Amino acid sequence: MNNDPVKVLLVDDDEDDYVLTRDWFSEMENARFELHWVNNYDTAINAIADRQHDVYLFDYRLGARNGLELLREALTNGCKAPIILLTGQGDHEVDIEAMKAGAADYLDKSQLGAPLLERSIRYAIERNQAEQKIREQAALLDIATDAIIVRDLENNILFWNKGAERLYGWQAADVLGKDALKILYKDKSFQLKSALKSLFSKGEWRGELHQVTQAGKSIIVESRWTLVRDEAMQPKSLLSVSTDITEKKQLEAQFLRAQRMESIGTLAGGIAHDLNNVLTPILMTAQLLETQLHDDYSKRLLPVLIANARRGAALVKQVLSFARGLEGKFTIVQIKHVIVEIKQILKETFPKSIEIYTDFPQHLDTLCGDATQLHQVLMNLCVNARDAMPNGGTLTISAKNVFVDENYVRINLDAQVGSYIVLTVADTGTGIAPEILDRIFEPFFTTKEIGKGTGLGLSTMIGIIKGHGGFVKVYSEMGNGTQFQVYLPATDTPERLPTQNSELPIGNGELILVVDDEVAIREITKTSLETYNYKAITASDGIEAVAIYAEHREKISVVLTDMMMPSMDGPTTIRTLQKINPQVKIIAVSGLASSDKLTKAASTGIKTFLSKPYTTKELLETIDGVLNNT
């Protein structure tokens, strides 16, 4: 107690009892009490409403009314001060009712004296202060965003704060007294059993737990558990404070997956570069031999060689598309035309047991992209869907306009605020097992039998989508099918019709400087150019190329240079040639047709880029375009 006097209000209709009580108060030498008295029910109600007293003493008998009624009405009206009920005969049933109603104490007037009255008042005040402190602490706990839960040693819930209500969806009244393990967990996992064991052995535990909400949603929480002990240091209850980290873990998983894919992409890109240097001369040599050798034996073998070289080149392009995101011929695309075309192909080639549906709005936004690559994306997804439905099912291809807001961006690393077109390919097949869902975009990872899949379909798809500035979401459940959602940035630019390719051009004796550190590529490119009425001169690196160009500057029409060479790389060679002749016409070549290589070439003013492995047709058309500025 502080130094201010404790104001006590006695409600008693007997003046003699008031005098006796006043005398008892005068005997309390070490206490500072200030006694007030009212003698009827109605006056007491008004006095209590003024909230001027620290303690109330209610006599049970108050004429037509009684102290128990007064107690209930006072508490109903919000009285926070402790109330002590005084009974004349020590009626046990009345005492029990008083305690149930909320009395701080009850006293038998026949046994009452100054010491007992003082102890009772002091106890009531101290208890009231303690309860007030608990209420304040509980209010603070409810303000906390964390879920705070207290359980007994049998895991029955004793306390459940507002944070727990917000996180789990259960109201406190619905869970108090119930088993927390049954409320919060689908099953008793090894992780949960280990946490409980550590808590009882060490007195505390900290870690991550997988839990469920009232709605059945799976969440991940970072939880801190403490074993609460009593005065004898015996375990009394379990206190847990849990923070929802579901979004954080999702972002971490996306980041780690992106890192893993980037590492694999770097490795795959390096391998693809070397393979391109091998395949380019093979493909071009076979094409030249096909025009020159006409015997039956050559006619039988050369098409096999060309077909397999093209197959290898296509495989490398798939790897590059995954690894670096191949730059395609971007135009304004109306994706519903691609969907209609694919639907027609699927109806002609897929089993009749698979029903195919399409769904898109009449007013669907356009996007800036490569129609061929987008066709490949949808075909890959549809073929995978077919393979997941060996006994038939339903395949649905749909598209819609969506706007991605800041809330969505916050939990998706690849998304940006803006308008998107969402392409959805959904099947009713076998589904994808959770343990392999995170690996499906890795190159060469496949669950198909040997010979039935390269493991490059989805990895190529993800490379194409990233090259278009988009991202992919996958939802799957074993036995209930899979849904791929491809998000592609939308544009409001109207669609333009594609132009037709021109005929294969022939040279007019122009001299072409071919710069490449691979001997086979230099020689076959030179031979191909000379076959189609060009002249060619070769250089093995940038230093040699600069020397040759300085000597034959007036005769050389176009420089065809690799971007990755020893001694002097492509960008440095290009800048040096431009110092000699600012108007020099250059075609940049690389086995890594990635955006960073295009950026390096563009920084030197080069606008024409040729990707390895290139065919004779692609080589001739590119050179003709540079010579004629088309």
Secondary structure, DSSP 8 states (H G I E B T S, - for coil): --SS-EEEEEE-S-HHHHHHHHHHHHH-TT--EEEEEE-SHHHHHHHHHTT--SEEEEESEETTEEHHHHHHHHHHTT--S-EEEEESS--HHHHHHHHHHT-SEEEEGGG--HHHHHHHHHHHHHHHHHHHHHHHHHHHHHHSSSEEEEE-TT-BEEEE-HHHHHHH---HHHHTTSBHHHHH-SS--HHHHHHHHHHHHHSEEEEEEEEE-TT--EEEEEEEEEEEE-TTS-EEEEEEEEEE-HHHHHHHHHHHHHHHHHHHHHHHHHHHHHHHHHHHHHHHHHHHHHHH--SHHHHHHHHHHHHHHHHHHHHHHHHHHHHT------EEE-HHHHHHHHHHHHHHHS-TTEEEEEE--SS--EEEE-HHHHHHHHHHHHHHHHHT-TT-EEEEEEEEEEEE-HHHHHT-TT--SEEEEEEEEEE-SS---HHHHTTTTSTT---S-TTS--S-HHHHHHHHHHHTT-EEEEEE-TTS-EEEEEEEEEE-----------------S-EEEEE-S-HHHHHHHHHHHHHTT-EEEEESSHHHHHHHHHHSTTTEEEEEEESS-SSS-HHHHHHHHHHH-TT--EEEEES---HHHHHHHHHTT---EEESS--HHHHHHHHHHHHTT-
